[in-house]
Amino acid sequence: MKPVVAIVGRPNAGKSTLFNRITRTKDALVDNFPGVTRDRHYGSCNWNDVEFSVIDTGGFSIKDDDNFSSLSRNQVYQAISDSAAVILLLDGKGGVSPFDSELIKILRELSRPVFYVVNKIDGYEKEENINEFYSLGIETLYPVSAEHGYGVPDFLDCLVSALPTSPVENNEADGTIKIAIIGRPNVGKSSLINRILGENRVIVSDIPGTTRDSIDTACEINGRQYLLIDTAGIRRKKQVYEKIEKISIIKALKSIERCDIALIMLDAHEGVTDQDVKIAGYAFERGCGCIFLLNKWDIVEKDDKTLKRFIEKIRMAAKFLSFTPVMALSALTGQRVPKIFDMVNSVYDQYTTRIATGPLNKIFERATLKTEPSLHRGRRIKFFYVTQISTKPPTFISFVNSPDGIHFSYQRYLINQIRKETGLDQTPVRLFFRKRNEPDGRVHRKTKLPEKMRKKSKRS
């Protein structure tokens, strides 16, 4: 495992900005008001050939100023306990605060390295602002500007010298399956993450919009590696007013783009809504494998046909995901939660399937003989050959004489034939058509006519 470095500090000290600076990303949400970050947010960094993970945490506050202060404080404690080194970020413009003193008391009891970094020092002439922080009894202070990069390289040199080296991790190489949990606000996405991990990895609240960032968590289940991505709830556009929520939704949609499997969570107690279908459409458009999870199944009044009726409603509302498995569960009680990964593995195996060109062409030959395509401008559409060009999802290209003449219903028919004969019944399948000239020589015969015949043809 890579060593973990936690960034802690009072609200609005610039922790997320420093996180983005160190990781060279814009993964952490940044705004000018305190309390933007609530959960622990992980990122990777490589400095001087030393690999380490960075945790961005919510602002540490002694008082319970809002519904999330105590929850964020617990996340800070957890990040400190998980880390190999800690960065206490101090506000060089705001000066010393009681929050800093409280955190220093906690950090002095640690046996791991602690780095005291004074942020918002934008240049050499501003370094005099760090002097008052020596009153906290700190021997070494690192002046930096997380926003502009001043002093950050020198600080990172000192940081990595205190960390053990670690080989570079590669999620693609080790077969890690990336799973995004998506859905409307308050359907139980964060509760499911915590239930899977057996700890309060992310903050859970009855207040919609609690999760703002896309939180990545690596885990191992039954010897297989997974990356769980908790996302912000996606509401209707007309219901989103705050800038920070708009950014959260954009990040949630980007998480769908980088995942292999999307777990689309629905509130079974509320039933299937239009917004659920819209969110499912986002996953379908991005071509990831999908699984519908009916959460809060423990509070649904049901009989032996309730699940069947739910599945029929989903199939009717989201016909484009008719191949997607459906599972009922309860993140609160843990009912059927362990079975999620059996289904994920099944979908992922199909999602990464590759079919040889020979068998694939035989499938198309049988399909076109069974049901011929309609004529296009009086000519029969000919399929020359088909090949698979990629996986994730399985994607095929068929070379034909008239791609524009293939009706979408016939394209769907061919996809269904692929599913039927290859067993790809739980994954998206993409089929494209590309033009290829007919190999029968008809186009070239006119150019090979005898000269006399060509002249006669012109006169006529």
N, C-alpha and C positions, 0 to 999 in steps of 0.2 A: 504494500500500500504506500501511496505517496504521503509524505508528511503533510499535516494540515496546519494552516495558520489562520487564526481567528482575528477579525478586525472588530474591536468593540469601542464604545465611546458613547457620549451623551447624544441626544437627538440633534440633528442638523450640524454635526461636526464635519461631515464630508466623507463618511465611511463608504458609501456607495460610489462616490466619485473616485476614491482611492482604489476601491475594488476594480472599477472599470479601467483605471490607469494601469494597475498591476497586471490584470488579465488581458489587457489590450482589446477589450470588447466594450459593448454598450449594453451588457446583459442586465445590469442592476438599474432599477428605476431611480431617476434623480430628479428632484424638484427643490424649490426654494423654501418649502415649509417642512417642519419636522414631522416624523411619523410615517414617512412614505414606505420605508422598509419595515416589515413586521416579522417575516419568517427568516430562518437561516437560508442563505443563498450561496451555493457552491460554485467555484470556478477553478480553472487550471492555469498554471503559470510555469514558464520555463525561463530561468534567469541564470546566466553563467553555467548553462548545462545542468542545472539542478531543477528537477521537477517537483512542484509542490501544489497543494490545493489551498484555495483561499475561501474563507467563509465571511460573507457580509452579514451583519446582524442588525436588528432593529436598535433604535436608540435606547440606552439604559436610563431609566427614570426611577427615582426613589418613590415618587408619588404615583398614585393611580389616577392619572389625568383623564384617561378615557377608558373605554371598554377593553382596550387591547394592551394597556401598559403592563399589567402583571403578566399577561401571556408573552409579550415580547421579552420581558425580563427573564422569564424562564427559558426562552430560546437562547438568550445571551449566556446564561449559566451552562446550558447544554453545549453550546459551541465552545466555551472555554474548557469544559471537561473533555471534549473530543479532540482538542488541538495539541500539537507538539510545540507551538510557540504562539504568543499572543501579541497583537499590536493594539495598544491603547492610543486611540486617536484623540488628540486634544485640539480645541478650537483656538487658534492663534489670534483671531479677531475678537471672539467673545470673552477670552480670558479664563481664569480659573473659576470653576463652579463646584457646588457641593456634590454634583454627580461624579465629577472627576475624583474627589477625595474618597467617595464611597467605593468606586471601582478599584482605586489603588489599594485600599485595604484588602479587598478580595484577592487582587493579583499578587500581593506581597506574600501570600500564603502558598503560592504555587511553586513547584520545583522546576518548572519549565521556563525557558527564556521569555522575558517580557520586554517589548520595545516600546518606548514612550515617544510618540511621534506628534509634533506640533504642526497642525495643518494651517493652510491659508497664509503661509509665509511666501509671498510672491517673488521675493528677490533678496539679495544679500543685505540691502538696506533695511529690510523688514525683520531681520533676525533678532533685533533687540527686543521684539515682542515676546520672545520665548523666556526672557529672564524671570518673569513673575512665576513661571511654572516650576522654577527651582525651589520655591517655597513649599512645594509638595514633598520635598525630600528625595527628589529624583536626581541621580548623578549624571546620566547621559540622556540628552534630548536630541531628537532628529528633526530639524526644521525642513518642511516640505511644502509644496503646493500641489495637491492632488489634481487640481484643475489644469494647471499649466505645466506640471512635471518638474518644477524646480526641486532639487534635492532628492528626488525619488531614486535615481540610479545609485547614488551613494548609499542611501538607506538600504536598498535591496542587496547591495554587496555585503553589507553587514548582516542582513537577515539570512541570506542563504549560507553564509559561513557558519551559522549556528544550526543548520538543518542537515540531516543525513541525505546523501544522494539517493536517487530512486530511478529505476529504469522508466522509460516513457511508456505510458499506457496507451493502448489503441483499441477503442471499443469495437471497431469494425473487424480487427484481426482476431480478437478473442471471442467473437460471436455474440457480443452483448445485444440483447433485444431491447430496443428503445420503445417504451410504452408511454403514451400521453393519455392522461385522464381528462376528458373534456366534458362540458355540459353547461347548463344554466347555473346561475348563482344558487348556492344553498341546496344542491342536490346530493351533497355528501362526498365530494371528490377528495377533500383533505382528510375526512374521516376514514376513507378507504385506504389512503396512503398510510395513515397511522396504524390502522388495523393490520395491514400487511407487514409493516416493519416492527410492530409490537412496541412502539414508543411514540411520544408526541413530537414527531418530526416536524410537522407543520401546525400552525395555529388553526384551531377549529372553533367556530362560533355560529350561533343562530342568525347572526347579522349577515345578510347577503353582501358579497363583495369583500369578505374578510381577506381572501387570498388576492394579492395584487400582482405578484411576480410569478414567473414560471420557475418552479423549484425542482431541481434535479436531485435524485437520490439513487445511488447505486446499491444494489442488493444481490444476494445470491439465494436462489430458491431451488432446492433439490439438485444442487451442483451446477445450475445454469445461471449465467449472469444476466441481470436485467438493469435497465436504467428507467426509473419511474419519474415521470414529468408531471408534477401537479400544476394545473393552470388556473388562471382567473376565470370566474364564471362569465359566460358570454351572454349579454342581454341584447334586446332589440336596440337598434341604433337610436331610435327616437327617445329611448329611456336613459341614454348615456349623456350626461352633461359635463361631468368633471374631466379635465384633461388627463389626470392620472389614470382614470378608469379606461379612457380611450386607448392610452398607451398599453395598459394591461391587456386589453382585448387583442390589440395588434400582436403583442408578444405571445398570447395564447394561440393565435392563428399561425404564427411562425413555428410554434412548438409542434403543431400538426404537420408542418412541412418536414420536420426533421425526425419524426417518429416512424417506426415500422408498423406499430399497431396502435390504433386509437380506441380507447375504452370510452364509449359514449354513454354517460350516466344519465338516467332518467329517474325522476321521482315517481315511483309506482303509485304512491298515495294520491298524487295529483293527476296521474295519467299522462298520455302522450300529448304534447302541445306543439303548436306550429314552430316555436323556437327550437324545440328538440329536433324537429325535422330539418330546420335550417342549419343547425350545427352539424347534423349528420351529413348534410350536403357539402359543408366545408371539407369534411374528411374524405368524402367520396371524390370531390374535385381534385384533391391532392394525391389521390391514388394510394392511400395507406390501407392496410388491413383494418377491419373494424369489428367490434363486438359491442352489442347493446347490453348494458347492465341495468336491470330494473332494481334500483336501490329502495330501501325502506320497505322491503317485502314483509317484514315482521309486523307492520301496522296496517297491512291491507286486509280487508275482509275478503275471504276467498273460499272457493270450493274447488272441486277437482277439475273444473274447466276454466278457472280464472286465468291461469298462465296462457292457455291456448287462446283465449280471447285477447289478451294483451299482445301476443305475437301476431295475431291477425290484424290488430289495429296498427301495429308497427309496419307490417308488410304492406298494408293498404296506404298508409301515410307516406312511407319512404320506399316506394317501389324500386327505386334505383339501387337500394341496398337489400334486395330480396335474398341475396346469398349470405347475409351477415348473421352469425349465430346470436342467440338471445339467451341471457341468463338472469334469473331472479336471485337477489341476495340481500343481505343486510350488513352494511358496514358497521353499524352500531353493535350488533350481537355477534358478528363474525360468520353468520349463516352463509355457507357455500363460498366464502371468500377464498379458501385454499384451492378450490376448483378452477378459479380464474386462470391460473397459470397452465393448467392442462389444456384449456381452450386456447390460450395465447400461443402455446407451443404448436398446437394443431394448425391454427391459422398461419403462423409464421412459416411452418414447413411448406405449406402450399404457396405462401407469398414469395418464397425464394426458390420455387420449383423451376427447373429447366427441362424442356422437352426436346428430344432429338429431332432433327429436320425430317428424317425419313418417316417415322411414325406420324409426325404432324401433317405431312403432305398426304398420307393415306387417310387421315381423318377428314381432310378437306375434300379429297376425291370421293369418299363415301357420302359426305354431306351434300356436295353439289350434284351427285348422281341421284340422290334421294329427293332433293328439292332443288330444281334449277333456278337460277336467278332470272328475273324478268328481262325482257329485251330492252336495249338502250339505243334509241334512234334506229330501230329496226335491226340491230345487230345483237348477237348473243354475247354476253359478257363471259370472258374466258379467264380462268384462274391458272396461272402458270406454275407458281410454287409459293410456299409460305415458309417463313423461318422466324424463330424467336430471337429478338434483338436484346432483351434485357429481362431482369427479374426485379422484384420489389416495385410494382407487381409484375407478374408475367406479361410481357408485351410482345406482340407479334406483328409482322408486316407481311402482307400478301401482295404479290405482284400480279396485276391484272391489266387487261387492255383498256378498260374504261372505268377508272376509279369513281368518277362522278356519277356513273350510272347505277351504283350500288345503293339501294334503299337502306335506311337505317334499320328497318325491320329485318332485312336479310343479314345485315351485319350482326344484329342481336341473335339471329338464328345460328350463325356460324360460331359465335362466342358460346352459345348454349351447347353446341355440339362438342366444342373443345372441353367444356366443363364436364359433360356427360362421359366422354371417353377417357379423360385424364384424371378425373376425380377432383378437379379444382372447383369444389362447390362452396368454399368458404373464403375466397380471396377475390379481389378485383382482377379482371382480365381485360387487357386492352388489345384492340385489333385495329390496325391501320392498313390502308390500301395505297399502293404506289403504282404509277403507270409504267408499263413496259410494252414495247412494240411487239406485235405478233411475229413469231419466228417462221411463218410459212412462206415468206418471200413475196407476198403480194404487193407490198409497197415498192419492191425493187424490180418487178417484172417489166413495168413500163419503161424503165431506163435501159433494159436489155433488148427492147424490140429492134428489129432490123431498121436500118436508116430509111428505106423506102416506105415502110409501114408507118414510121414516125411522121414523115412528110405528108403522107396521105391522111393521117389522123389530124394533122394540123389544118389541112385544107378543108376537111369536112367540118 
